[in-house]
């Protein structure tokens, strides 16, 4: 990209997230300050009004997500941001957004937990919460960056997926990525494609807001006030949105909500891979640990060890079939996480003979030397 076609900015991860959200067309934000996400609402409270957009501070995280849901129904590209404790409070409304197919983005800047935990320290303890925090059977999408540049790029991706699939998307950053500073390339506005939700074209009398026969299983979504009859409820509902406890209606709805995402898994999955051609052991990581992991893998290969590298960028839906193909020629995998074991349990479903796990908690990051020592140990076993 030519220098004249982009801006080079020196930003923190949270600042880059804001730039990406604005680039994606976010025009409504509601949130409540919480470390280490507070910079997001602080910046947006200044930037959004200047752009003719809306930024609100609500009384808590419950009302914040409720406001985001309402704004999205009114046609806004809407988001909120929080950390672990706030994410816990959002789970009921997250379930409402799922069953009503409301596009929105939640940025969870993870910190140590549980409860108040380590407010200023990085962690990856909210991975399973992101996927299973609400109750019932459902699918959603979760993305995780490992750099400030990706904080900009992946929040745009989060909005695009959300609008394309009519689904909440969770952006899982962490305290270290949110607060580190790096150079960020921000392209001209039209350089990155921006996706907007489909709007209905059928006559208003024929419109089904939850049509199970939509070609891609994603029904077009009107804006409140445009004249289309819509009814939104957290109850199981038929194609017109009205409550039903018919088992057939429930099955069709829930299966469609799942399949509209899982059918797109190849399209929405992002994975970074290196050195897999001759690998005898593969290191799998995500988020900030992947930075140290890559250096450790490079150091191991310089020692003659045949080690590969996989970085998960799309965590949910978990790309099990894709990983099976990538790992089919190895019998050893080493998983790194800043928790006591969350994604590792998904990796074990690959059926690889030896899955080693090297966890780290306490708000302290891995060093490449620590990971290299673990690689040597796994290779020898």
C-alpha positions as CSV (number, residue, x, y, z in Angstrom):
1,X,0.0,0.0,0.0
2,X,1.4,3.4,-1.0
3,X,2.3,5.8,1.8
4,X,-0.2,8.3,0.6
5,X,-3.0,5.8,0.9
6,X,-2.7,5.2,4.6
7,X,-1.9,6.7,8.0
8,X,0.8,5.4,10.3
9,X,-0.2,5.9,13.9
10,X,1.4,5.0,17.2
11,X,-1.4,3.6,19.2
12,X,-2.3,1.4,22.2
13,X,-4.4,-1.7,21.5
14,X,-7.5,0.0,23.0
15,X,-6.9,3.1,20.8
16,X,-6.5,0.9,17.7
17,X,-9.8,-0.9,18.6
18,X,-11.5,2.5,18.7
19,X,-10.0,3.4,15.3
20,X,-11.2,0.1,13.8
21,X,-14.7,0.4,15.3
22,X,-15.1,3.9,13.8
23,X,-13.7,2.6,10.5
24,X,-16.3,-0.2,10.5
25,X,-19.1,2.3,10.8
26,X,-19.9,1.9,14.5
27,X,-22.3,4.7,15.3
28,X,-23.6,3.7,18.7
29,X,-21.7,2.8,21.8
30,X,-22.9,2.1,25.3
31,X,-20.7,1.0,28.1
32,X,-19.6,1.3,31.7
33,X,-15.9,2.0,32.7
34,X,-13.9,-1.0,33.8
35,X,-10.2,-1.7,33.9
36,X,-8.5,-2.5,31.5
37,X,-11.2,-1.4,28.9
38,X,-11.9,2.1,30.3
39,X,-9.9,3.9,27.6
40,X,-12.4,2.7,25.0
41,X,-15.4,4.6,26.5
42,X,-13.2,7.6,27.4
43,X,-12.0,8.0,23.8
44,X,-15.4,7.3,22.2
45,X,-17.2,9.8,24.5
46,X,-15.1,12.4,22.7
47,X,-14.9,11.0,19.2
48,X,-18.4,9.8,18.6
49,X,-20.3,13.1,19.2
50,X,-17.8,14.9,17.0
51,X,-18.7,12.5,14.2
52,X,-22.5,12.8,14.8
53,X,-22.6,9.4,16.4
54,X,-23.8,8.4,19.9
55,X,-21.7,7.3,22.9
56,X,-23.4,6.7,26.2
57,X,-22.3,5.7,29.7
58,X,-24.9,3.6,31.4
59,X,-25.3,2.7,35.0
60,X,-23.9,-0.9,34.6
61,X,-23.0,-3.5,32.0
62,X,-26.5,-5.0,32.0
63,X,-28.1,-1.8,30.8
64,X,-25.2,-1.2,28.4
65,X,-25.8,-4.3,26.4
66,X,-29.5,-3.7,26.6
67,X,-29.0,-0.3,25.0
68,X,-26.7,-1.8,22.3
69,X,-29.5,-4.3,21.5
70,X,-32.0,-1.6,21.1
71,X,-29.7,0.6,19.0
72,X,-29.0,-2.3,16.7
73,X,-32.7,-3.0,16.2
74,X,-33.1,0.7,15.3
75,X,-30.4,0.2,12.5
76,X,-27.2,1.2,14.3
77,X,-23.9,-0.6,14.1
78,X,-23.5,-0.9,17.9
79,X,-21.0,-2.2,20.3
80,X,-19.9,-2.2,24.0
81,X,-16.7,-3.0,25.8
82,X,-16.0,-4.5,29.2
83,X,-13.8,-6.9,31.1
84,X,-14.5,-10.2,32.8
85,X,-16.8,-9.0,35.7
86,X,-18.8,-7.0,33.3
87,X,-19.0,-9.8,30.8
88,X,-20.5,-11.9,33.5
89,X,-23.3,-9.4,33.9
90,X,-24.0,-9.3,30.2
91,X,-24.8,-13.0,29.8
92,X,-28.6,-12.8,30.0
93,X,-28.8,-10.1,27.4
94,X,-26.2,-11.9,25.3
95,X,-28.6,-14.8,25.1
96,X,-31.4,-12.4,24.1
97,X,-29.2,-11.1,21.2
98,X,-28.5,-14.6,20.1
99,X,-32.1,-15.8,19.9
100,X,-33.3,-12.6,18.3
101,X,-30.4,-12.6,15.9
102,X,-29.2,-9.1,16.7
103,X,-25.9,-8.0,15.2
104,X,-23.6,-6.3,17.7
105,X,-20.0,-6.5,19.0
106,X,-18.8,-7.0,22.5
107,X,-15.1,-6.2,23.3
108,X,-13.9,-8.1,26.3
109,X,-10.5,-6.9,27.4
110,X,-9.6,-9.8,29.6
111,X,-7.9,-9.6,33.0
112,X,-7.2,-12.0,35.9
113,X,-10.1,-13.5,37.7
114,X,-12.4,-14.8,39.1
115,X,-14.4,-11.9,40.7
116,X,-12.4,-8.7,40.9
117,X,-9.2,-10.8,40.5
118,X,-6.3,-8.9,38.9
119,X,-7.7,-5.7,37.4
120,X,-4.5,-4.6,35.7
121,X,-2.9,-7.9,34.8
122,X,-3.4,-9.9,31.6
123,X,-5.1,-13.3,31.5
124,X,-7.1,-15.6,29.1
125,X,-9.6,-16.8,31.6
126,X,-12.8,-15.8,29.7
127,X,-12.4,-18.1,26.8
128,X,-15.1,-20.7,27.7
129,X,-17.3,-17.9,29.1
130,X,-17.3,-16.3,25.7
131,X,-18.7,-19.4,24.2
132,X,-20.8,-20.9,26.9
133,X,-21.6,-18.0,29.3
134,X,-25.2,-17.8,28.4
135,X,-27.5,-20.8,28.7
136,X,-29.0,-23.1,26.1
137,X,-27.8,-24.3,22.7
138,X,-26.3,-21.5,20.5
139,X,-23.3,-20.5,18.4
140,X,-21.5,-17.2,18.2
141,X,-18.2,-15.9,16.9
142,X,-15.1,-14.9,19.0
143,X,-11.9,-13.4,17.6
144,X,-8.7,-12.7,19.5
145,X,-5.8,-10.4,18.4
146,X,-2.1,-10.7,19.3
147,X,-1.0,-7.2,18.3
148,X,-2.1,-3.6,18.2
149,X,-2.5,-3.8,14.4
150,X,-4.8,-6.8,14.7
151,X,-6.8,-4.9,17.4
152,X,-7.6,-2.5,14.5
153,X,-8.2,-5.1,11.9
154,X,-10.1,-7.7,13.9
155,X,-12.6,-5.3,15.3
156,X,-13.6,-4.4,11.7
157,X,-13.8,-8.2,11.0
158,X,-16.0,-8.5,14.1
159,X,-18.5,-5.9,12.8
160,X,-18.5,-7.5,9.4
161,X,-19.2,-11.0,10.6
162,X,-21.8,-9.7,13.0
163,X,-23.7,-7.8,10.2
164,X,-23.3,-10.7,7.7
165,X,-24.6,-13.4,10.1
166,X,-26.9,-11.4,12.4
167,X,-25.1,-12.6,15.4
168,X,-23.2,-11.2,18.4
169,X,-19.4,-11.3,17.9
170,X,-17.0,-11.2,20.9
171,X,-13.7,-9.5,20.5
172,X,-11.4,-11.0,23.1
173,X,-8.4,-8.8,23.8
174,X,-6.4,-8.7,27.1
175,X,-4.8,-6.2,29.3
176,X,-1.3,-6.5,27.8
177,X,-2.5,-6.2,24.1
178,X,-4.9,-3.4,25.1
179,X,-2.1,-1.3,26.7
180,X,0.9,-2.0,24.6
181,X,1.8,0.6,21.9
182,X,2.8,-0.3,18.4
183,X,2.7,1.3,14.9
184,X,-0.7,0.8,13.2
185,X,-1.4,1.2,9.5
186,X,-4.8,2.7,9.0
187,X,-5.8,2.5,5.3
188,X,-8.1,4.9,3.5
189,X,-11.8,4.3,4.3
190,X,-12.7,2.3,1.2
191,X,-9.6,0.0,1.3
192,X,-11.1,-2.5,3.7
193,X,-14.6,-3.9,2.6
194,X,-17.3,-3.0,5.1
195,X,-20.4,-5.3,5.3
196,X,-23.8,-4.1,6.2
197,X,-26.8,-6.3,7.2
198,X,-29.2,-7.4,4.5
199,X,-32.5,-5.5,4.4
200,X,-35.7,-7.1,3.2
201,X,-36.8,-6.7,-0.3
202,X,-40.0,-8.8,-0.2
203,X,-43.4,-7.0,0.1
204,X,-44.1,-6.1,3.7
205,X,-47.1,-8.4,3.8
206,X,-44.9,-11.4,3.0
207,X,-42.0,-10.7,5.3
208,X,-40.9,-13.2,7.9
209,X,-38.4,-11.7,10.3
210,X,-37.1,-15.2,11.2
211,X,-37.5,-17.0,8.0
212,X,-36.1,-20.5,8.2
213,X,-35.9,-20.8,4.4
214,X,-33.5,-17.9,3.8
215,X,-30.9,-19.0,1.3
216,X,-28.0,-18.5,3.7
217,X,-30.1,-19.1,6.8
218,X,-29.7,-15.4,7.7
219,X,-33.1,-13.6,7.3
220,X,-32.9,-9.9,6.1
221,X,-33.3,-7.5,9.0
222,X,-35.5,-4.3,8.7
223,X,-35.0,-1.2,10.8
224,X,-37.7,-0.4,13.3
225,X,-40.1,2.1,11.8
226,X,-39.7,1.1,8.2
227,X,-43.1,-0.5,8.1
228,X,-42.2,-4.2,8.4
229,X,-44.1,-6.1,11.1
230,X,-41.6,-7.5,13.6
231,X,-41.9,-9.0,17.0
232,X,-38.8,-9.7,19.1
233,X,-38.9,-11.9,22.2
234,X,-36.5,-14.0,24.2
235,X,-39.0,-16.9,24.0
236,X,-38.7,-19.5,21.3
237,X,-40.5,-18.0,18.4
238,X,-41.9,-18.9,15.0
239,X,-40.8,-17.4,11.7
240,X,-43.0,-14.3,12.4
241,X,-41.4,-13.8,15.8
242,X,-44.3,-14.9,18.0
243,X,-43.8,-17.2,21.0
244,X,-44.2,-20.9,20.5
245,X,-43.5,-23.9,22.6
246,X,-44.0,-26.3,19.7
247,X,-41.0,-28.7,19.7
248,X,-40.8,-28.6,15.9
249,X,-40.6,-24.8,15.9
250,X,-38.0,-24.8,18.6
251,X,-35.9,-27.4,16.8
252,X,-36.0,-25.5,13.5
253,X,-35.1,-22.2,15.1
254,X,-32.2,-23.4,17.2
255,X,-30.7,-25.6,14.4
256,X,-30.8,-22.7,12.0
257,X,-29.2,-20.3,14.5
258,X,-26.3,-22.9,14.8
259,X,-26.0,-23.8,11.2
260,X,-26.0,-20.2,9.9
261,X,-22.6,-19.9,11.7
262,X,-21.1,-23.4,11.4
263,X,-21.9,-23.5,7.6
264,X,-19.6,-20.5,7.3
265,X,-16.8,-21.8,9.5
266,X,-14.3,-22.1,6.6
267,X,-15.1,-18.5,5.5
268,X,-14.8,-16.9,8.9
269,X,-12.0,-18.9,10.4
270,X,-8.6,-17.2,10.6
271,X,-5.5,-19.2,11.6
272,X,-1.8,-18.2,11.4
273,X,0.5,-21.2,10.6
274,X,4.3,-21.5,10.2
275,X,6.8,-24.4,9.8
276,X,4.2,-27.2,9.5
277,X,5.7,-29.0,6.5
278,X,8.2,-31.0,8.5
279,X,6.8,-30.5,12.1
280,X,6.9,-33.4,14.6
281,X,5.6,-31.2,17.4
282,X,3.2,-28.3,16.9
283,X,2.8,-25.4,19.4
284,X,-0.7,-24.0,19.5
285,X,-1.4,-20.7,21.1
286,X,-3.6,-17.6,20.8
287,X,-3.5,-13.9,21.8
288,X,-0.4,-12.4,23.4
289,X,1.3,-15.8,24.3
290,X,1.6,-16.5,20.6
291,X,4.2,-13.7,20.3
292,X,6.6,-15.5,22.6
293,X,5.6,-18.8,21.2
294,X,6.7,-17.8,17.7
295,X,10.1,-16.7,18.9
296,X,10.4,-20.0,20.9
297,X,9.5,-22.0,17.8
298,X,12.1,-20.1,15.7
299,X,14.7,-20.7,18.4
300,X,13.8,-24.4,18.5
301,X,14.2,-24.8,14.8
302,X,17.6,-23.1,15.0
303,X,18.5,-26.0,17.3
304,X,17.4,-28.5,14.7
305,X,14.1,-29.3,16.4
306,X,11.2,-29.9,13.9
307,X,8.6,-27.7,15.6
308,X,5.6,-26.0,14.0
309,X,3.4,-23.1,15.0
310,X,-0.3,-22.5,14.9
311,X,-2.0,-19.4,16.2
312,X,-5.7,-19.4,16.6
313,X,-7.3,-16.1,15.7
314,X,-10.9,-17.4,15.4
315,X,-11.6,-19.2,18.7
316,X,-15.3,-19.8,18.3
317,X,-16.7,-21.6,16.5
318,X,-13.7,-23.8,17.3
319,X,-12.2,-24.9,13.9
320,X,-11.8,-28.6,14.8
321,X,-11.9,-30.0,11.3
322,X,-9.4,-27.4,10.0
323,X,-7.0,-28.2,12.8
324,X,-7.3,-31.9,12.2
325,X,-6.0,-31.4,8.7
326,X,-3.2,-29.1,9.9
327,X,-2.1,-31.5,12.6
328,X,-2.7,-34.8,10.8
329,X,1.0,-35.6,10.5
330,X,2.1,-35.0,14.1
331,X,1.5,-37.0,17.3
332,X,2.6,-34.2,19.7
333,X,1.0,-30.9,20.3
334,X,1.9,-28.3,23.0
335,X,-0.8,-25.8,24.0
336,X,-0.1,-22.5,25.7
337,X,-2.7,-20.5,27.6
338,X,-2.8,-17.9,30.3
339,X,-5.3,-20.0,32.3
340,X,-5.5,-23.4,33.8
341,X,-6.9,-25.1,30.7
342,X,-9.7,-24.0,28.4
343,X,-8.9,-24.2,24.7
344,X,-6.6,-27.2,25.5
345,X,-9.8,-29.3,26.1
346,X,-10.9,-28.5,22.5
347,X,-7.5,-29.4,21.1
348,X,-7.7,-32.8,22.9
349,X,-10.7,-33.5,20.7
350,X,-8.3,-33.7,17.7
351,X,-7.4,-37.2,18.9
352,X,-3.6,-36.4,18.7
353,X,-1.7,-39.0,20.7
354,X,0.2,-36.6,23.0
355,X,-1.3,-33.2,23.9
356,X,0.9,-31.4,26.3
357,X,-0.3,-28.3,28.2
358,X,1.9,-25.6,29.6
359,X,-0.4,-23.1,31.5
360,X,0.5,-19.8,33.1
361,X,-1.5,-17.6,35.5
362,X,-0.7,-14.9,38.0
363,X,-0.9,-12.0,35.5
364,X,2.6,-12.8,34.2
365,X,3.4,-13.4,30.5
366,X,5.5,-16.3,29.0
367,X,9.0,-15.6,27.9
368,X,10.4,-17.3,24.8
369,X,13.0,-19.1,26.9
370,X,10.3,-20.7,29.1
371,X,8.4,-22.0,26.1
372,X,11.6,-23.2,24.5
373,X,12.4,-25.3,27.6
374,X,9.0,-26.8,27.5
375,X,9.4,-27.6,23.8
376,X,12.7,-29.4,24.5
377,X,11.0,-31.4,27.2
378,X,8.1,-32.4,25.0
379,X,10.3,-33.4,22.1
380,X,12.4,-35.7,24.4
381,X,9.3,-37.5,25.9
